């Protein structure tokens, strides 16, 4: 007899009854792969005898995974893509050639394993990984791109034997789980490197690269690193965040590795894939400009390295806005009393989850901006009044709002055409914004 009859009922169970990092943080993190192995065994080990590309890293792994998947799809390969977390709907996590898994497939899978749940007691992420492998096997994909959820060595995805491992970069994030030094974090990420399997490495700190090289040498894994990037890749990439320059470097290394694995990849098709990456992979929330009047951008950057990159680009954008404003004042002979005569300002809609190194991150934000502090709609979301107090102590002035929607609407009301709006601080802030816009 079926335990689940509707998609909403199925998701409600998955979100509320299963340990979920999305909601409770490190309490949902499992320190071994036993549950994943047992669950996959129960459904026939669909991850075996498949071609996989495994992607880890602190920042950029979602973008790089999507670049690779889009490229393979553009070449005619039936390509699976597994990423996390989702922004608008759970089905975004599991795609084939850009198309989300169907709701019925999610329901059917949960009904198939419901008797196993009480015995294994898997987490939300463990079930999701198993569902991805189950779906990709059933749909007979040619190749699958699998993004690591957290870390690498003990991540639920690390049960596969890939044809290629990819590690984007190593930075400060999840130190309570992965270690309190770059070397320790790098060692966890390097856990996806397999014996004799090539590995493509992105730009990273020297101490992290030393770990990667040592683990690769120990495993006899050929390294692809610091290769020349085809300028066409950069020009055609539809993702415009400045940090994508690092990601395209990682991607270029992965492409060279795949060519050496005898995948016949054509430059023209790679360029088409990069131009159409959003349609081919479903990737969103990476320096996504959602309005030009006022200019508004949202980004999922949520750790110190990611935020530092996005704030640098935001300030560059702001400098250009000021220059344009000055030029228009002169050209239009604008009166001092005209609202457009007031200088542009940055309006920051900012929210965070409670388990981040907030002091380090808040120190990276522009003090000249006006802040609209908000709480993302997850259990780990930090109360906006607490965030506002912490921000004020760091020289960030603003007001707080109950949720992302309220903060964003107020920022829009306050903004003049010459202003800029940034919405971010957490993946879940971006998710709440996109849900509101949709």
N, C-alpha and C positions, 0 to 999 in steps of 0.2 A: 504493500500500500504506500502511495506517495506521501511523504512528510510535508513537502512544499508544493503549493499549487499556483503561486503567483510570484512574479519577479520581486515585487515589493516585499512580500513575506520572506522570500529567500534572502534578500539583502538585509532586511531587518535582523534576521537571525545572525548573519555573518558579521554585521556591524556591532550588534549588541551582546551576543553570546560568546563570541570568540575573542581570545586575547589579541589585541590589535595595537601595533605601535602607533598608528595613526591617532589613537585616542589616549593610550596610557603610557606611551614611551617605552623605556627600557624594560619594564616589567613584562612586556610581550616578547622580548628578545630571547631566543633559545640558544643556549651555549653548545649545542651539538646539532647534528643532522639526523638524529634518530627518527624523529617524527616524520620528516620529509621522506626518508628512505622507506619507512613502514607504510606511509600513505601511497607512495608510488608503487610499492610492491603489491598493495591491495588492488590497484587498478591496472596491473599488468606492465609496469615499468615503461610507460610510453616515451620516456626520455632517452631510451637506449636506441642505438642504430639509427640515429638522426644526425644531420649536419647542424652544428651550432656555432655561433660566434658569441663569446661571453665578454661582457663589457662592465668594468668596474671603474671606480675613481671617486674622488670627493665632489668635484664639480664637473659638469659637462657630459656625464655619461648618458643622460637622456638625449642630448643633442647629437652626440656621436652615434649612439645606437640608431637614432632616426635617420641620420645621413647614410649610414651603411644599409639600413633596411630599404630606404627609398632608392638607393643605387641598385640594389639587387632586384627590386620590383621593376624598375625601369628597364632592366636587362631581360625581363621575362621570367625570372625565377619566382615561384610561388613562395612568398616570404612571410614568415611569422615574426611578430615583434611583441616582446613582453617588456613593459615598463611599469614603474610605480613612482609616486602614487598617481591617482587619477585626479583630474580637475573638475569635470562636470558629472561624469557617470562612471561607475565601476567598469563597465564594458570597455572603456578606453584602454585599460591595462593590457588587453589581449587583442591583437589585431592581425589580420592577414591581408597583405597588400593594402594597408590603410583602412580596411573595413573592420569595425569592431565586432567582437564576438556577439552572437545573438543572445538575447535574454533567455530564450527557451533552452539554449545549451547550458547556461548557468544553472537554471532550475533542474534540468535533467541530471547534470553532474552531481549536484547536491543531494538529489534523491538517490542517486546510485551509491553515494558514499555515506549516507546518513547513519547506517548501522555501524559503520567503522568509526564514526566521530567519537562515540562514547568510549571506545576502546583505546584509540590513539590520543585523543584530546589535542588535536593540532591547533595551531594558531591561525589567525586570519591569513597571514602571509603564506604559511605553509600550504594551506588549501588553495590559495590563488596560484601559487607556482604549479601545484599538481594539476589544476584546471588548465593552465596554459599548455603544459606538455600533453595533456589528454586531448585538448582541442586541436593542437598542431598535428598530432599523430593521426587523429580521425580525419582531418582535412588533407592529409598527405602533402604537407608542405615540402618544398625542395630544401629549404634552409631556414633556420630560425635565429633571430638576434635576441639575446637574453640579457637584460640589464640587471645587474646586482642590486638588491634592495639596500643592504647596509653592510659595509665591510667587504668581505669576500670569502675568507677562509671558512667561516661558519654560516655564511648566508645560505638560505634554502635553495638558491639556484645552483650552488656549487656541488651538484651531484652529476653534472654533465661532463662529458669529454668532448670539448669543442675542437673545431679545426683551427680556430684562432682565438687567442685571448687578447683583450684590449684593456689598457689601463690609462685613463685620461690624465689625471694629476692627483697629487696628494696634498691635502690641506687640513686645517684644524676644524674638525667636526666630530660629534659623537665621541669625545674623548673619554667619557665615563664608560664606554663600552669597548672602544678600540685601542685605547692607550693614551698616555699623557705626553707622548713625544712623537715627532714626525716619523722617527724610525719605527716605533711600535705600530703606528697607524699604517705605515707603508707595508710592514710585514703582514698585517691582516689583509690588505688589498692584494698583496702578492700571492695570497693563498689560492687565487684562481689560476695561477701559472701551473701548467701540467707538464709532465715529462715528455719531451720531444715535440711539444706543441708550440708553434711560433707565437710571439707576443709583440704587439704594437704598443709603444709607449708614447704618451704625450709629454709636453714640456712639464717639468716638475723640479722641485728643490733638489739641490745636489745630494743632500743626505737621504732623500727618498729614492733618488735614482741609484744611489749606491746599493740600497737594499734590493731594488728591482734587478739590477745587474747580477748581484750575488745569487739571488733565488733562481734567476733564469739560467745562469751558468751551472748551478747545482742540478737543475732539471734538464740540462741539454736543450733548452728552448732558445731558438734563434730570435734575436732582438731586432726590431725595426724601430728606429728612433732618429729624430733630428734629420729627417729627409727633406729635400727641397719640395716646396709646395707649388703646384701648378697655379699661377696667378689667376687662371680662369676659374678655379674652384672658389677663390675668394670673391671674384666679381659676380659670379652667378648664384652664390649662396643667398637664399631669400631671408635668412636669419641675420639681423643687423646689429646684434649686440657686439660690442668691441671684444668681449671675451671669446667670441666665436673664432677669432684668429688662432687662439690656442687649440680650440676644438678641431678646426680644419687641418691643423698640423697633425693631430692624432689621427684624423680621418685619412689623411694622405698616407701615413705610415700603414694604416690598416689596408688601404687599397693596394699598396705595393706588396704586402704580405699575401693578399688574396690572389693577386696576379701570379705570384710565385707558387701558389697552390693550384695553378692552372684554371682559374676562373677567367674566362675571356672577357674582360671589362673594357668597354670602349669609352674614350674621353668624351665624345659627343653625348653619349647616354648618361654619363656621370654628371655632366653640366646640366642636362635636362632634369635629372633627379634633384640636384641641389636647388634649382629654380623652383621646383614644384614640391619641395619637401613637406610643406604643411598638408597638402592634399594626399601625398603618397604615404605619410606616416602619422598624420594627426597631431603632430607636435604643436603645442601652444604655450603661451606664457613666458617665452624667452624674448625679452626686450620687445614686447608686442605693443606697437603703437595703436591705440584704440580710438584716438581722436586727434585732429589737427587744430581745432579751435574750441577750447584751449588745447595745446599740445599735451597729450596724455599718454603715458607709457606704463606698462606693468611688467614685472619680472619676478621670477620665482627665487632669486638669490636669497639665501637665508643663513649663510655662515660668513665668517669674517673675510675669507678670500673672495667669495662671490659678491658680497656687498661692497667691498672695496672697489672691485672692477666696475660694478654698475654705478656707484656714486661718482667715480671718475668720469664715466661717459655722461652721466646726468649733468655734471658741472660743465663739461664741454658743451653740451646742448644748451645749457643756460647762458653761457658766454655768447654763443651765437645768437640767442634770443635777445640779449641785451644789445648787441651790435645792430641787429635788425630794427629793434625799437628806436634806437638813436637815429638811425638813418631815416626811418619813417617820420620821426618828429621834425627833422629838418626839411624833408621833401614836402610834407603836408602843412608846414607852418603851424603846428599844433599849439593851441593856447594852453597856458599853464593850468587852467581850470578844467580842461578836458580830462576825463578819466584815463584816456589812453596816454596822457602825459606822465602818469605814475609809472615808475620803473617796474619791470617784470619781477615776479617773485616765484619761488618754487613752493608748491603746496604738496606736502608729503602725507599721504594716507598710509599709515604704518601700523602693523600689528605683528605680534610674535607669539611663539609657543613658549611655555614656561621653562623648558629644559635646555635653552640655549645660553651661551655665554653672552648675556645681553650687554654687559658693561663694555666689553670689547667691541661689539657690533655697533652699539649706540655712539661710541666715540668716533666712528667712521662717517656719521651722518652730518650733512651740512647744517651748521648752527644758524645760518641766515634764513633758513626755510621756515615756513609756517606748518605746524604739525596738526594732524587729525588722527589721534591715536584711536585704535579700534581693537576689538577682540575677534580673532578668527573663530568660526563655528565648529571647533573641535574641543574635546574635553581637555586637551593639553593647552588650549588657547589661554594666554595670559590676560587677566582682567585689564581692561583699558585704563582704568584709573591708576592701577599699580604701574603700568607702563608709562603713563603720563608723568607720574612722580619721579620715576627713574630717569625719564628723559629730561625733565626739568633740572635734575641734579647734574646732568651732563651738558646743560646749556641749551636744551631743545625746548622751545616754547610752543604751546598749542593747547588744544582742548581734547577731551576724550568722548568717545561715542560707544554706544552699546554694541554695535556691529559694524562690519565693513560697509554695508550698503548705506547706513546713515552717515558714516564719515565721508564716503565718496560723494553722496548727494550734496552734502554741505560744502565740500571742496569745490564742486561744480558751481554751486550758487555763488560762492565767494570769488571764484576765478574770473579774471578779465581776459580778453583775447590774447594779451601779451604774456600771460602767466603760463607756467608749466606745472603739470600734476604727475606725481609718481605714486604708484600704488604697489606696495610690496612689504617685505619683511618676513614673509613666510609663504610657502607654496599654498597654504590654506587660505591666506588672504587673497591671493590671485584666484583661487578656485571660487571663493565667495563673490569676488567681483564679476568673474565671467558668468557665474550663475545669475547674478542680478541683471547683467546686460542681456543675457539670453531670455 
